Amino acid sequence: MQSNYTAADFKKARDWVAEHGGPLFPSFSAFEWFVRSHRRQLIESGELIVRRGPGGTLVGPNIGRVAVEIMQERQRGAA
């Protein structure tokens, strides 16, 4: 968990997907499914702050790295 982030280090999840989602998250719906499936790991990593309302969920600067690590771990388990 990254403990020395500031509020400015986080951005709205929807904005992150639009800018950095790439082929892993081609749509916000794909990202939402991933978050539903791996919510606990993402929160524990410190890269996901779940908020309700119009502000929406926030993601940290290393959310992409954490998502790839989760996907790789899952692939190793499936092999």
Biopython code that builds the backbone (N, CA, C, O; Angstrom):
import numpy as np
from Bio.PDB.StructureBuilder import StructureBuilder

atoms = [
    (1, "MET", "N", (0.843, -1.186, 0.000)),
    (1, "MET", "CA", (0.000, 0.000, 0.000)),
    (1, "MET", "C", (0.881, 1.239, 0.000)),
    (1, "MET", "O", (1.824, 1.345, 0.784)),
    (2, "GLN", "N", (0.569, 2.157, -0.873)),
    (2, "GLN", "CA", (1.313, 3.407, -0.968)),
    (2, "GLN", "C", (0.765, 4.376, 0.065)),
    (2, "GLN", "O", (-0.409, 4.739, 0.003)),
    (3, "SER", "N", (1.582, 4.797, 1.004)),
    (3, "SER", "CA", (1.066, 5.640, 2.080)),
    (3, "SER", "C", (1.420, 7.117, 1.919)),
    (3, "SER", "O", (0.941, 7.943, 2.694)),
    (4, "ASN", "N", (2.222, 7.459, 0.963)),
    (4, "ASN", "CA", (2.596, 8.868, 0.846)),
    (4, "ASN", "C", (1.995, 9.545, -0.388)),
    (4, "ASN", "O", (2.595, 10.453, -0.963)),
    (5, "TYR", "N", (0.814, 9.096, -0.783)),
    (5, "TYR", "CA", (0.067, 9.794, -1.823)),
    (5, "TYR", "C", (-0.606, 11.023, -1.218)),
    (5, "TYR", "O", (-0.846, 11.090, -0.013)),
    (6, "THR", "N", (-0.898, 11.980, -2.069)),
    (6, "THR", "CA", (-1.726, 13.114, -1.669)),
    (6, "THR", "C", (-3.013, 13.057, -2.490)),
    (6, "THR", "O", (-3.124, 12.272, -3.432)),
    (7, "ALA", "N", (-3.963, 13.878, -2.131)),
    (7, "ALA", "CA", (-5.234, 13.908, -2.865)),
    (7, "ALA", "C", (-5.016, 14.200, -4.348)),
    (7, "ALA", "O", (-5.757, 13.697, -5.193)),
    (8, "ALA", "N", (-4.021, 14.995, -4.666)),
    (8, "ALA", "CA", (-3.760, 15.369, -6.057)),
    (8, "ALA", "C", (-3.253, 14.196, -6.900)),
    (8, "ALA", "O", (-3.277, 14.267, -8.129)),
    (9, "ASP", "N", (-2.801, 13.134, -6.263)),
    (9, "ASP", "CA", (-2.291, 11.974, -6.990)),
    (9, "ASP", "C", (-3.408, 11.107, -7.573)),
    (9, "ASP", "O", (-3.153, 10.274, -8.443)),
    (10, "PHE", "N", (-4.633, 11.297, -7.104)),
    (10, "PHE", "CA", (-5.756, 10.481, -7.548)),
    (10, "PHE", "C", (-6.546, 11.194, -8.635)),
    (10, "PHE", "O", (-6.582, 12.423, -8.697)),
    (11, "LYS", "N", (-7.185, 10.386, -9.502)),
    (11, "LYS", "CA", (-8.063, 10.957, -10.523)),
    (11, "LYS", "C", (-9.308, 10.107, -10.625)),
    (11, "LYS", "O", (-9.337, 8.969, -10.155)),
    (12, "LYS", "N", (-10.316, 10.651, -11.229)),
    (12, "LYS", "CA", (-11.561, 9.907, -11.411)),
    (12, "LYS", "C", (-11.291, 8.685, -12.277)),
    (12, "LYS", "O", (-10.560, 8.751, -13.265)),
    (13, "ALA", "N", (-11.891, 7.579, -11.890)),
    (13, "ALA", "CA", (-11.675, 6.325, -12.618)),
    (13, "ALA", "C", (-12.062, 6.466, -14.087)),
    (13, "ALA", "O", (-11.360, 5.972, -14.969)),
    (14, "ARG", "N", (-13.163, 7.130, -14.341)),
    (14, "ARG", "CA", (-13.620, 7.297, -15.726)),
    (14, "ARG", "C", (-12.578, 8.058, -16.563)),
    (14, "ARG", "O", (-12.348, 7.719, -17.724)),
    (15, "ASP", "N", (-11.959, 9.071, -15.980)),
    (15, "ASP", "CA", (-10.915, 9.826, -16.689)),
    (15, "ASP", "C", (-9.684, 8.959, -16.938)),
    (15, "ASP", "O", (-9.081, 9.019, -18.010)),
    (16, "TRP", "N", (-9.311, 8.144, -15.930)),
    (16, "TRP", "CA", (-8.144, 7.277, -16.092)),
    (16, "TRP", "C", (-8.357, 6.285, -17.220)),
    (16, "TRP", "O", (-7.465, 6.068, -18.040)),
    (17, "VAL", "N", (-9.549, 5.677, -17.263)),
    (17, "VAL", "CA", (-9.839, 4.704, -18.324)),
    (17, "VAL", "C", (-9.758, 5.365, -19.689)),
    (17, "VAL", "O", (-9.199, 4.789, -20.622)),
    (18, "ALA", "N", (-10.308, 6.562, -19.819)),
    (18, "ALA", "CA", (-10.277, 7.269, -21.104)),
    (18, "ALA", "C", (-8.841, 7.559, -21.547)),
    (18, "ALA", "O", (-8.532, 7.489, -22.736)),
    (19, "GLU", "N", (-7.972, 7.883, -20.598)),
    (19, "GLU", "CA", (-6.593, 8.244, -20.927)),
    (19, "GLU", "C", (-5.638, 7.054, -20.987)),
    (19, "GLU", "O", (-4.721, 7.034, -21.808)),
    (20, "HIS", "N", (-5.850, 6.063, -20.120)),
    (20, "HIS", "CA", (-4.845, 5.007, -19.956)),
    (20, "HIS", "C", (-5.388, 3.586, -20.031)),
    (20, "HIS", "O", (-4.626, 2.634, -19.864)),
    (21, "GLY", "N", (-6.681, 3.419, -20.278)),
    (21, "GLY", "CA", (-7.277, 2.090, -20.256)),
    (21, "GLY", "C", (-6.692, 1.133, -21.280)),
    (21, "GLY", "O", (-6.549, -0.062, -21.021)),
    (22, "GLY", "N", (-6.359, 1.666, -22.434)),
    (22, "GLY", "CA", (-5.741, 0.856, -23.479)),
    (22, "GLY", "C", (-6.528, -0.396, -23.802)),
    (22, "GLY", "O", (-7.743, -0.440, -23.611)),
    (23, "PRO", "N", (-5.833, -1.425, -24.297)),
    (23, "PRO", "CA", (-6.525, -2.656, -24.675)),
    (23, "PRO", "C", (-7.032, -3.467, -23.482)),
    (23, "PRO", "O", (-7.928, -4.295, -23.647)),
    (24, "LEU", "N", (-6.484, -3.251, -22.294)),
    (24, "LEU", "CA", (-6.973, -3.983, -21.126)),
    (24, "LEU", "C", (-8.357, -3.509, -20.708)),
    (24, "LEU", "O", (-9.199, -4.310, -20.301)),
    (25, "PHE", "N", (-8.588, -2.211, -20.808)),
    (25, "PHE", "CA", (-9.875, -1.628, -20.426)),
    (25, "PHE", "C", (-10.348, -0.708, -21.558)),
    (25, "PHE", "O", (-10.256, 0.515, -21.447)),
    (26, "PRO", "N", (-10.855, -1.298, -22.645)),
    (26, "PRO", "CA", (-11.263, -0.478, -23.782)),
    (26, "PRO", "C", (-12.504, 0.366, -23.510)),
    (26, "PRO", "O", (-12.824, 1.284, -24.265)),
    (27, "SER", "N", (-13.198, 0.041, -22.418)),
    (27, "SER", "CA", (-14.380, 0.821, -22.060)),
    (27, "SER", "C", (-14.455, 0.939, -20.538)),
    (27, "SER", "O", (-13.821, 0.175, -19.809)),
    (28, "PHE", "N", (-15.229, 1.893, -20.083)),
    (28, "PHE", "CA", (-15.402, 2.048, -18.648)),
    (28, "PHE", "C", (-16.145, 0.844, -18.071)),
    (28, "PHE", "O", (-15.909, 0.464, -16.924)),
    (29, "SER", "N", (-17.026, 0.252, -18.844)),
    (29, "SER", "CA", (-17.744, -0.941, -18.394)),
    (29, "SER", "C", (-16.781, -2.088, -18.112)),
    (29, "SER", "O", (-16.962, -2.825, -17.142)),
    (30, "ALA", "N", (-15.764, -2.245, -18.947)),
    (30, "ALA", "CA", (-14.761, -3.296, -18.726)),
    (30, "ALA", "C", (-14.008, -3.043, -17.423)),
    (30, "ALA", "O", (-13.730, -3.976, -16.669)),
    (31, "PHE", "N", (-13.684, -1.790, -17.163)),
    (31, "PHE", "CA", (-13.001, -1.446, -15.915)),
    (31, "PHE", "C", (-13.910, -1.707, -14.715)),
    (31, "PHE", "O", (-13.466, -2.243, -13.700)),
    (32, "GLU", "N", (-15.179, -1.328, -14.833)),
    (32, "GLU", "CA", (-16.126, -1.557, -13.734)),
    (32, "GLU", "C", (-16.248, -3.047, -13.406)),
    (32, "GLU", "O", (-16.300, -3.422, -12.234)),
    (33, "TRP", "N", (-16.293, -3.891, -14.433)),
    (33, "TRP", "CA", (-16.358, -5.334, -14.206)),
    (33, "TRP", "C", (-15.110, -5.793, -13.455)),
    (33, "TRP", "O", (-15.205, -6.571, -12.506)),
    (34, "PHE", "N", (-13.942, -5.312, -13.877)),
    (34, "PHE", "CA", (-12.691, -5.689, -13.224)),
    (34, "PHE", "C", (-12.710, -5.272, -11.752)),
    (34, "PHE", "O", (-12.309, -6.043, -10.880)),
    (35, "VAL", "N", (-13.173, -4.066, -11.483)),
    (35, "VAL", "CA", (-13.249, -3.577, -10.096)),
    (35, "VAL", "C", (-14.212, -4.441, -9.289)),
    (35, "VAL", "O", (-13.905, -4.793, -8.150)),
    (36, "ARG", "N", (-15.351, -4.786, -9.840)),
    (36, "ARG", "CA", (-16.291, -5.658, -9.113)),
    (36, "ARG", "C", (-15.652, -7.006, -8.794)),
    (36, "ARG", "O", (-15.876, -7.565, -7.720)),
    (37, "SER", "N", (-14.867, -7.520, -9.717)),
    (37, "SER", "CA", (-14.257, -8.835, -9.548)),
    (37, "SER", "C", (-13.060, -8.835, -8.599)),
    (37, "SER", "O", (-12.745, -9.862, -7.997)),
    (38, "HIS", "N", (-12.392, -7.683, -8.463)),
    (38, "HIS", "CA", (-11.136, -7.625, -7.701)),
    (38, "HIS", "C", (-11.111, -6.462, -6.711)),
    (38, "HIS", "O", (-10.049, -5.938, -6.376)),
    (39, "ARG", "N", (-12.258, -6.082, -6.265)),
    (39, "ARG", "CA", (-12.413, -4.909, -5.393)),
    (39, "ARG", "C", (-11.503, -4.945, -4.163)),
    (39, "ARG", "O", (-10.811, -3.971, -3.868)),
    (40, "ARG", "N", (-11.509, -6.064, -3.453)),
    (40, "ARG", "CA", (-10.720, -6.167, -2.223)),
    (40, "ARG", "C", (-9.234, -5.941, -2.502)),
    (40, "ARG", "O", (-8.582, -5.171, -1.796)),
    (41, "GLN", "N", (-8.700, -6.600, -3.515)),
    (41, "GLN", "CA", (-7.282, -6.441, -3.844)),
    (41, "GLN", "C", (-6.956, -5.005, -4.238)),
    (41, "GLN", "O", (-5.915, -4.473, -3.850)),
    (42, "LEU", "N", (-7.833, -4.387, -4.999)),
    (42, "LEU", "CA", (-7.585, -3.014, -5.445)),
    (42, "LEU", "C", (-7.611, -2.033, -4.274)),
    (42, "LEU", "O", (-6.783, -1.125, -4.201)),
    (43, "ILE", "N", (-8.563, -2.217, -3.360)),
    (43, "ILE", "CA", (-8.638, -1.343, -2.191)),
    (43, "ILE", "C", (-7.412, -1.553, -1.304)),
    (43, "ILE", "O", (-6.805, -0.591, -0.833)),
    (44, "GLU", "N", (-7.054, -2.815, -1.080)),
    (44, "GLU", "CA", (-5.888, -3.106, -0.242)),
    (44, "GLU", "C", (-4.588, -2.568, -0.838)),
    (44, "GLU", "O", (-3.652, -2.249, -0.105)),
    (45, "SER", "N", (-4.532, -2.469, -2.151)),
    (45, "SER", "CA", (-3.332, -1.945, -2.805)),
    (45, "SER", "C", (-3.178, -0.439, -2.578)),
    (45, "SER", "O", (-2.097, 0.116, -2.773)),
    (46, "GLY", "N", (-4.268, 0.218, -2.163)),
    (46, "GLY", "CA", (-4.238, 1.664, -1.985)),
    (46, "GLY", "C", (-4.466, 2.437, -3.268)),
    (46, "GLY", "O", (-4.367, 3.664, -3.284)),
    (47, "GLU", "N", (-4.772, 1.724, -4.348)),
    (47, "GLU", "CA", (-4.956, 2.368, -5.649)),
    (47, "GLU", "C", (-6.410, 2.634, -5.999)),
    (47, "GLU", "O", (-6.699, 3.188, -7.060)),
    (48, "LEU", "N", (-7.335, 2.245, -5.120)),
    (48, "LEU", "CA", (-8.756, 2.435, -5.400)),
    (48, "LEU", "C", (-9.440, 3.020, -4.180)),
    (48, "LEU", "O", (-9.341, 2.478, -3.079)),
    (49, "ILE", "N", (-10.131, 4.126, -4.382)),
    (49, "ILE", "CA", (-10.954, 4.740, -3.347)),
    (49, "ILE", "C", (-12.373, 4.777, -3.902)),
    (49, "ILE", "O", (-12.667, 5.506, -4.849)),
    (50, "VAL", "N", (-13.241, 3.982, -3.299)),
    (50, "VAL", "CA", (-14.618, 3.879, -3.766)),
    (50, "VAL", "C", (-15.435, 4.994, -3.124)),
    (50, "VAL", "O", (-15.470, 5.134, -1.902)),
    (51, "ARG", "N", (-16.085, 5.777, -3.966)),
    (51, "ARG", "CA", (-16.969, 6.848, -3.489)),
    (51, "ARG", "C", (-18.305, 6.701, -4.186)),
    (51, "ARG", "O", (-18.380, 6.244, -5.327)),
    (52, "ARG", "N", (-19.339, 7.085, -3.502)),
    (52, "ARG", "CA", (-20.681, 7.078, -4.089)),
    (52, "ARG", "C", (-21.014, 8.477, -4.582)),
    (52, "ARG", "O", (-20.406, 9.463, -4.165)),
    (53, "GLY", "N", (-21.961, 8.540, -5.450)),
    (53, "GLY", "CA", (-22.416, 9.834, -5.919)),
    (53, "GLY", "C", (-21.719, 10.287, -7.182)),
    (53, "GLY", "O", (-20.993, 9.520, -7.813)),
    (54, "PRO", "N", (-21.941, 11.533, -7.547)),
    (54, "PRO", "CA", (-21.441, 12.038, -8.824)),
    (54, "PRO", "C", (-19.912, 12.144, -8.889)),
    (54, "PRO", "O", (-19.343, 12.187, -9.979)),
    (55, "GLY", "N", (-19.253, 12.187, -7.743)),
    (55, "GLY", "CA", (-17.787, 12.259, -7.748)),
    (55, "GLY", "C", (-17.154, 10.998, -8.292)),
    (55, "GLY", "O", (-16.107, 11.051, -8.937)),
    (56, "GLY", "N", (-17.776, 9.876, -8.037)),
    (56, "GLY", "CA", (-17.297, 8.603, -8.554)),
    (56, "GLY", "C", (-16.040, 8.087, -7.874)),
    (56, "GLY", "O", (-15.453, 8.747, -7.016)),
    (57, "THR", "N", (-15.654, 6.913, -8.276)),
    (57, "THR", "CA", (-14.485, 6.225, -7.741)),
    (57, "THR", "C", (-13.210, 6.926, -8.186)),
    (57, "THR", "O", (-13.125, 7.457, -9.293)),
    (58, "LEU", "N", (-12.213, 6.914, -7.290)),
    (58, "LEU", "CA", (-10.910, 7.491, -7.604)),
    (58, "LEU", "C", (-9.875, 6.378, -7.716)),
    (58, "LEU", "O", (-9.970, 5.350, -7.045)),
    (59, "VAL", "N", (-8.882, 6.606, -8.580)),
    (59, "VAL", "CA", (-7.796, 5.647, -8.730)),
    (59, "VAL", "C", (-6.459, 6.348, -8.545)),
    (59, "VAL", "O", (-6.300, 7.521, -8.881)),
    (60, "GLY", "N", (-5.501, 5.599, -8.001)),
    (60, "GLY", "CA", (-4.162, 6.117, -7.776)),
    (60, "GLY", "C", (-3.306, 5.987, -9.027)),
    (60, "GLY", "O", (-3.715, 5.364, -10.007)),
    (61, "PRO", "N", (-2.123, 6.574, -8.989)),
    (61, "PRO", "CA", (-1.259, 6.592, -10.169)),
    (61, "PRO", "C", (-0.734, 5.221, -10.593)),
    (61, "PRO", "O", (-0.266, 5.071, -11.721)),
    (62, "ASN", "N", (-0.801, 4.230, -9.726)),
    (62, "ASN", "CA", (-0.294, 2.901, -10.067)),
    (62, "ASN", "C", (-1.402, 1.878, -10.303)),
    (62, "ASN", "O", (-1.153, 0.673, -10.250)),
    (63, "ILE", "N", (-2.608, 2.343, -10.560)),
    (63, "ILE", "CA", (-3.725, 1.423, -10.768)),
    (63, "ILE", "C", (-3.479, 0.496, -11.955)),
    (63, "ILE", "O", (-3.848, -0.677, -11.901)),
    (64, "GLY", "N", (-2.876, 0.990, -13.002)),
    (64, "GLY", "CA", (-2.591, 0.157, -14.175)),
    (64, "GLY", "C", (-1.628, -0.967, -13.841)),
    (64, "GLY", "O", (-1.841, -2.107, -14.254)),
    (65, "ARG", "N", (-0.582, -0.667, -13.106)),
    (65, "ARG", "CA", (0.395, -1.681, -12.703)),
    (65, "ARG", "C", (-0.271, -2.740, -11.832)),
    (65, "ARG", "O", (-0.054, -3.936, -12.027)),
    (66, "VAL", "N", (-1.079, -2.300, -10.875)),
    (66, "VAL", "CA", (-1.764, -3.232, -9.982)),
    (66, "VAL", "C", (-2.735, -4.110, -10.774)),
    (66, "VAL", "O", (-2.826, -5.311, -10.518)),
    (67, "ALA", "N", (-3.453, -3.532, -11.722)),
    (67, "ALA", "CA", (-4.384, -4.308, -12.539)),
    (67, "ALA", "C", (-3.644, -5.383, -13.332)),
    (67, "ALA", "O", (-4.100, -6.524, -13.408)),
    (68, "VAL", "N", (-2.513, -5.027, -13.917)),
    (68, "VAL", "CA", (-1.727, -6.007, -14.673)),
    (68, "VAL", "C", (-1.235, -7.117, -13.751)),
    (68, "VAL", "O", (-1.285, -8.291, -14.117)),
    (69, "GLU", "N", (-0.763, -6.760, -12.563)),
    (69, "GLU", "CA", (-0.298, -7.772, -11.605)),
    (69, "GLU", "C", (-1.422, -8.740, -11.227)),
    (69, "GLU", "O", (-1.201, -9.947, -11.134)),
    (70, "ILE", "N", (-2.618, -8.211, -11.012)),
    (70, "ILE", "CA", (-3.762, -9.065, -10.674)),
    (70, "ILE", "C", (-4.075, -10.000, -11.842)),
    (70, "ILE", "O", (-4.317, -11.190, -11.637)),
    (71, "MET", "N", (-4.073, -9.471, -13.055)),
    (71, "MET", "CA", (-4.355, -10.287, -14.226)),
    (71, "MET", "C", (-3.289, -11.371, -14.416)),
    (71, "MET", "O", (-3.616, -12.514, -14.734)),
    (72, "GLN", "N", (-2.031, -11.018, -14.223)),
    (72, "GLN", "CA", (-0.953, -11.993, -14.366)),
    (72, "GLN", "C", (-1.059, -13.088, -13.305)),
    (72, "GLN", "O", (-0.857, -14.267, -13.594)),
    (73, "GLU", "N", (-1.375, -12.689, -12.085)),
    (73, "GLU", "CA", (-1.544, -13.657, -11.002)),
    (73, "GLU", "C", (-2.673, -14.631, -11.331)),
    (73, "GLU", "O", (-2.558, -15.837, -11.109)),
    (74, "ARG", "N", (-3.750, -14.092, -11.858)),
    (74, "ARG", "CA", (-4.891, -14.931, -12.214)),
    (74, "ARG", "C", (-4.523, -15.893, -13.334)),
    (74, "ARG", "O", (-4.945, -17.049, -13.322)),
    (75, "GLN", "N", (-3.732, -15.423, -14.308)),
    (75, "GLN", "CA", (-3.301, -16.280, -15.412)),
    (75, "GLN", "C", (-2.404, -17.407, -14.906)),
    (75, "GLN", "O", (-2.536, -18.547, -15.353)),
    (76, "ARG", "N", (-1.497, -17.104, -13.984)),
    (76, "ARG", "CA", (-0.623, -18.135, -13.435)),
    (76, "ARG", "C", (-1.447, -19.194, -12.696)),
    (76, "ARG", "O", (-1.133, -20.383, -12.747)),
    (77, "GLY", "N", (-2.498, -18.752, -12.015)),
    (77, "GLY", "CA", (-3.362, -19.687, -11.305)),
    (77, "GLY", "C", (-4.172, -20.570, -12.242)),
    (77, "GLY", "O", (-4.533, -21.693, -11.892)),
    (78, "ALA", "N", (-4.454, -20.059, -13.426)),
    (78, "ALA", "CA", (-5.262, -20.805, -14.393)),
    (78, "ALA", "C", (-4.422, -21.779, -15.193)),
    (78, "ALA", "O", (-4.960, -22.699, -15.810)),
    (79, "ALA", "N", (-3.110, -21.593, -15.193)),
    (79, "ALA", "CA", (-2.231, -22.442, -16.015)),
    (79, "ALA", "C", (-2.010, -23.805, -15.403)),
    (79, "ALA", "O", (-1.297, -24.630, -15.974)),
]
sb = StructureBuilder()
sb.init_structure("model")
sb.init_model(0)
sb.init_chain("A")
sb.init_seg("    ")
for serial, (resi, resn, name, xyz) in enumerate(atoms, 1):
    if name == "N":
        sb.init_residue(resn, " ", resi, " ")
    sb.init_atom(name, np.array(xyz, "f"), 0.0, 1.0, " ", f" {name:<3s}", serial, name[0])
structure = sb.get_structure()
